Amino acid sequence: MAHHAESLKKQGNELFKEGDFAGAEEQYTQAILRYSKNPLIFTNRAFARIKLQRWEGVVDDCLHSIELTGHDQNFKAYFYLAQAQLALHHPHEALSSALTAYDQAMYPRSPSGATPASSMSAIVALVIRCRKAKFESRQREIQKRRGDLLGELEDSIDRRKRSELAEVEAQLKNDEIGPVAAEEARTEIIDNAAKKVDDIKNVFAIADPENHAKREVPEWAIDTITFELMHDPVITTSGHSYERQTLVEHLKRSPTDPLTRNPLTIDDLRPNIALRKALEEFWDNAQTWAVDW
């Protein structure tokens, strides 16, 4: 059974490489039916389902993979799970999963499990996306609690977007449209909703700048170890900047640059004076709301 399942998994991998994600998903499904104790088959199918935008299935596969591995390293499952949770509009859960993926990838339990720099960059980017989504969700809740019309309008646009996306998912599931058409429809729905939100935010910002000035955290202000906002940045030999104290703590656990994975020591660090000045200006303008980050 296990041998047959492995053969089907390999066939699925080949189809995936060819861009036949639906075919790959089917091969992985057949493999799971024959042997359901291999966590890698579930993460493979989850990746195929990400390509097909079948988010509920991605969640199921990732949870099965995590259950099978128990306390062992499985950062890919958490990485895929976070993407699905974010797509399903659960930013709090998505952030938790993304941070787990980051922690497992950054600090593997064995040297042989070292994560490539390209994977670390992708995980860091996902954590930031999740953190921003959670921040924006929190801002909308604050606006709603104070009876702010902007928050209600954003919620209305978001509900409409979710309804339209759910309709696309139903059409895809019922084979009324194919994966390519579904992806085009999703992109159009998401882009249109984002434009509507930007338009109404601009209108409110002009009408009431004190309460509705744009609240956006720039990525250069975020420490990519703790994902908090920086105050005292240092720059490494590879050109990446981090909050000094969090990088020092990281180096105690792993003497490497968190993003490039290149060797790094405390003596290699230098103050990033230009970034510190930019951060000081950012904090001067955003201190009333950036604390909610």
VMD Tcl script that draws the C-alpha trace (Angstrom):
set ca {
  {0.00 0.00 0.00}
  {2.68 2.51 1.02}
  {4.78 1.67 -2.05}
  {1.80 2.16 -4.38}
  {0.96 5.44 -2.67}
  {4.53 6.67 -3.15}
  {4.31 5.87 -6.86}
  {1.08 7.86 -7.14}
  {2.67 10.74 -5.24}
  {5.55 10.84 -7.72}
  {3.07 10.91 -10.59}
  {1.34 13.81 -8.87}
  {4.66 15.62 -8.52}
  {5.29 15.27 -12.26}
  {1.86 16.62 -13.12}
  {2.41 19.51 -10.72}
  {5.68 20.39 -12.46}
  {3.82 20.39 -15.77}
  {1.24 22.83 -14.38}
  {-1.58 20.29 -14.29}
  {-2.65 21.09 -10.73}
  {-6.04 19.38 -11.00}
  {-4.37 16.21 -12.25}
  {-1.79 16.42 -9.48}
  {-4.53 16.83 -6.88}
  {-6.26 13.70 -8.19}
  {-3.05 11.64 -8.02}
  {-2.37 12.80 -4.46}
  {-5.96 11.92 -3.53}
  {-5.52 8.41 -4.91}
  {-2.25 8.10 -2.99}
  {-3.97 9.13 0.25}
  {-6.76 6.61 -0.32}
  {-4.12 3.87 -0.45}
  {-1.94 5.13 2.38}
  {-3.12 7.97 4.62}
  {-0.24 8.07 7.11}
  {2.30 10.01 5.06}
  {2.10 13.71 6.01}
  {4.03 14.74 2.88}
  {1.23 13.59 0.58}
  {-1.18 15.86 2.42}
  {1.13 18.89 2.11}
  {1.69 18.10 -1.57}
  {-2.05 18.03 -2.16}
  {-2.44 21.22 -0.12}
  {0.04 22.96 -2.43}
  {-1.86 21.77 -5.49}
  {-5.10 23.01 -3.94}
  {-3.51 26.39 -3.26}
  {-2.82 26.64 -6.99}
  {-6.48 25.74 -7.59}
  {-7.64 28.20 -4.87}
  {-9.51 25.40 -3.04}
  {-8.94 26.89 0.36}
  {-11.15 24.69 2.54}
  {-9.38 21.65 1.15}
  {-6.01 23.27 1.87}
  {-7.01 23.73 5.52}
  {-8.14 20.10 5.82}
  {-4.93 18.77 4.26}
  {-2.67 20.91 6.43}
  {-4.44 19.94 9.62}
  {-4.15 16.25 8.68}
  {-0.44 16.67 7.95}
  {0.13 18.48 11.26}
  {-1.78 15.78 13.14}
  {0.39 13.07 11.58}
  {3.68 14.81 12.40}
  {2.66 15.70 15.95}
  {5.43 17.76 17.54}
  {7.90 17.25 14.67}
  {8.90 19.99 12.25}
  {6.28 20.67 9.59}
  {6.69 24.32 8.64}
  {5.32 23.77 5.12}
  {1.96 22.65 6.51}
  {1.73 25.75 8.70}
  {2.90 27.93 5.79}
  {0.18 26.59 3.49}
  {-2.39 26.69 6.30}
  {-1.72 30.39 6.91}
  {-2.25 31.17 3.22}
  {-5.60 29.39 3.24}
  {-6.74 31.02 6.47}
  {-5.82 34.42 5.10}
  {-7.74 33.74 1.89}
  {-10.74 32.65 4.00}
  {-10.59 35.97 5.90}
  {-9.33 34.64 9.22}
  {-6.32 36.95 9.80}
  {-5.86 36.10 13.50}
  {-5.61 32.36 12.82}
  {-3.50 32.99 9.73}
  {-0.98 35.04 11.72}
  {-0.69 32.33 14.36}
  {-0.03 29.67 11.70}
  {2.45 31.88 9.83}
  {4.38 32.62 13.01}
  {4.56 28.89 13.78}
  {5.91 28.27 10.28}
  {8.47 31.04 10.82}
  {9.61 29.71 14.19}
  {9.97 26.14 12.91}
  {11.84 27.26 9.79}
  {14.07 29.72 11.63}
  {15.01 27.37 14.46}
  {14.94 23.77 13.14}
  {15.55 21.03 15.66}
  {18.42 19.55 13.68}
  {21.17 21.09 11.51}
  {20.01 18.98 8.58}
  {16.68 20.78 8.69}
  {18.12 24.21 7.84}
  {15.68 26.24 5.76}
  {16.88 27.86 2.50}
  {17.03 31.65 2.36}
  {14.38 31.73 -0.39}
  {11.91 29.87 1.83}
  {12.65 32.17 4.77}
  {11.95 35.22 2.62}
  {8.60 33.77 1.52}
  {7.61 32.96 5.10}
  {8.62 36.43 6.33}
  {6.57 38.03 3.55}
  {3.55 35.92 4.54}
  {3.85 36.80 8.22}
  {3.89 40.49 7.32}
  {0.82 40.06 5.10}
  {-1.03 38.32 7.94}
  {0.07 40.95 10.45}
  {-1.17 43.72 8.17}
  {-4.49 41.95 7.63}
  {-4.94 41.58 11.39}
  {-4.05 45.25 11.91}
  {-6.55 46.38 9.26}
  {-9.24 44.15 10.78}
  {-8.58 45.67 14.20}
  {-8.80 49.20 12.76}
  {-12.20 48.42 11.24}
  {-13.43 47.08 14.57}
  {-12.30 50.28 16.32}
  {-14.12 52.36 13.72}
  {-17.29 50.29 14.12}
  {-17.25 50.59 17.92}
  {-17.18 54.36 17.71}
  {-20.00 54.35 15.15}
  {-17.75 55.36 12.30}
  {-19.41 55.25 8.88}
  {-16.12 54.34 7.19}
  {-15.92 51.09 9.16}
  {-19.46 50.18 8.17}
  {-18.78 50.90 4.51}
  {-15.60 48.81 4.57}
  {-17.49 45.95 6.18}
  {-20.18 46.20 3.53}
  {-17.61 46.03 0.74}
  {-15.88 43.11 2.46}
  {-19.14 41.17 2.85}
  {-19.95 41.72 -0.81}
  {-16.46 40.56 -1.77}
  {-16.77 37.39 0.32}
  {-20.17 36.62 -1.17}
  {-18.87 37.01 -4.73}
  {-15.80 34.89 -3.97}
  {-17.98 32.18 -2.44}
  {-20.08 32.18 -5.61}
  {-16.93 31.67 -7.70}
  {-15.89 28.78 -5.43}
  {-19.31 27.16 -5.87}
  {-19.10 27.51 -9.65}
  {-15.63 25.97 -9.64}
  {-16.72 23.10 -7.40}
  {-19.69 22.38 -9.68}
  {-17.44 22.47 -12.78}
  {-19.37 25.46 -14.16}
  {-16.05 27.26 -14.69}
  {-12.44 26.09 -14.86}
  {-9.47 27.02 -12.61}
  {-8.19 29.72 -15.00}
  {-11.57 31.45 -15.27}
  {-12.03 31.15 -11.51}
  {-8.66 32.77 -10.84}
  {-9.45 35.62 -13.24}
  {-12.82 36.15 -11.52}
  {-11.24 36.14 -8.06}
  {-8.59 38.64 -9.10}
  {-11.21 40.98 -10.54}
  {-13.39 40.75 -7.43}
  {-10.48 41.37 -5.05}
  {-9.06 44.23 -7.12}
  {-12.45 45.92 -7.44}
  {-13.08 45.66 -3.70}
  {-9.62 47.06 -2.90}
  {-10.19 50.00 -5.26}
  {-13.55 50.77 -3.64}
  {-11.97 50.73 -0.17}
  {-9.12 52.98 -1.30}
  {-11.58 55.41 -2.90}
  {-13.76 55.79 0.19}
  {-10.71 56.05 2.46}
  {-9.39 58.90 0.34}
  {-12.76 60.67 0.52}
  {-12.91 60.33 4.31}
  {-9.24 61.37 4.67}
  {-9.93 64.59 2.75}
  {-13.14 65.32 4.67}
  {-11.78 64.45 8.15}
  {-7.97 64.17 8.11}
  {-7.66 64.11 11.91}
  {-9.65 60.88 12.28}
  {-9.18 59.30 8.86}
  {-5.62 59.95 7.80}
  {-4.21 56.89 6.06}
  {-2.86 54.39 8.59}
  {-0.35 52.19 6.85}
  {2.72 50.54 8.33}
  {5.63 50.54 5.84}
  {7.48 47.25 5.57}
  {10.83 48.93 6.13}
  {9.67 49.80 9.66}
  {9.03 46.16 10.61}
  {11.59 44.00 12.37}
  {11.55 40.65 10.55}
  {12.37 38.65 13.67}
  {9.60 39.74 16.03}
  {7.52 41.53 13.37}
  {7.13 44.48 15.72}
  {7.93 48.05 14.69}
  {11.57 49.05 15.06}
  {13.15 51.84 17.11}
  {16.88 51.04 17.13}
  {17.78 49.40 13.79}
  {21.12 47.83 12.95}
  {22.30 46.67 9.55}
  {24.10 43.40 8.79}
  {26.86 42.65 6.32}
  {24.21 41.40 3.88}
  {22.37 44.72 3.97}
  {19.34 43.63 6.01}
  {18.18 45.67 8.99}
  {16.69 44.45 12.25}
  {15.86 45.79 15.70}
  {19.13 45.65 17.61}
  {17.98 43.81 20.73}
  {15.94 41.17 18.91}
  {18.82 40.45 16.53}
  {21.22 40.09 19.44}
  {18.85 37.59 21.06}
  {18.53 35.72 17.76}
  {22.32 35.48 17.41}
  {22.48 33.76 20.79}
  {20.37 30.97 19.33}
  {21.66 30.97 15.75}
  {24.79 32.89 14.60}
  {23.30 33.63 11.18}
  {21.52 36.43 9.37}
  {17.82 35.57 9.79}
  {17.02 36.13 6.11}
  {20.14 35.13 4.19}
  {21.24 32.43 6.65}
  {24.83 33.63 6.19}
  {27.17 33.51 9.23}
  {26.79 36.60 11.41}
  {28.17 37.84 14.74}
  {27.42 40.80 16.97}
  {30.69 42.43 15.86}
  {29.33 42.53 12.29}
  {26.42 44.82 13.22}
  {26.37 48.54 12.49}
  {23.78 51.20 13.37}
  {21.48 52.03 10.45}
  {21.44 55.79 10.91}
  {19.36 56.61 7.83}
  {16.68 54.08 8.79}
  {16.63 55.33 12.37}
  {15.90 58.87 11.14}
  {13.09 57.57 8.95}
  {11.68 55.61 11.90}
  {11.80 58.68 14.14}
  {9.80 60.61 11.56}
  {7.35 57.71 11.21}
  {6.83 57.51 14.98}
  {6.33 61.27 15.22}
  {3.47 61.03 12.71}
  {2.00 57.69 13.76}
  {2.47 57.45 17.52}
  {-1.28 57.79 18.20}
  {-2.16 54.66 16.22}
  {1.01 52.67 15.50}
  {0.94 51.28 19.05}
  {-1.99 49.11 17.87}
  {0.32 47.30 15.45}
}
mol new
graphics top color blue
foreach p $ca { graphics top sphere $p radius 0.5 }
foreach p [lrange $ca 0 end-1] q [lrange $ca 1 end] { graphics top cylinder $p $q radius 0.2 }
display resetview
